[in-house]
Amino acid sequence: MTLDQLRPLVLPTAFAAGLLLLWQALVVVFGYPKVILPAPSDIFVALTDNFAMIWQQTGPTVRDTLAGFALATLFGVGLASLLSFSRLLRDAIYPLIAGSASAGRRGSPSLPSSASSRSSSP
């Protein structure tokens, strides 16, 4: 393999290793408490010491994550279907959805005016 072929593998790996080494060094040099900022070596030790418990909790975590994703998908598709079939619901609910989606964002575009949204709908 040439250097150009290895570059996509070597550069990210070296950068990640450098970050871990810097993190380890900063924790050791400045003496951060493990509760505030544990060293990567401490995290590795905790992961290996508690692997059985972590593995045991992986199943319920994955199950709950997939169930939440499925419920959110069903709710989202159902709501989108209702909004696409009912102009009354779309006019009543869409501004709330769009407003909540843009809450906390800076520089977000404003909501479309009701006149432009009505002119585009059949």
Secondary structure by P-SEA (a helix, b strand, c coil): cccccccccaaaaaaaaaaaaaaaaaaaaacccccccccaaaaaaaaaaaaaaaaaaaaaaaaaaaaaaaaaaaaaaaaaaaaaacaaaaaccaaaaaaaaacccccccccccaaaaaaacc
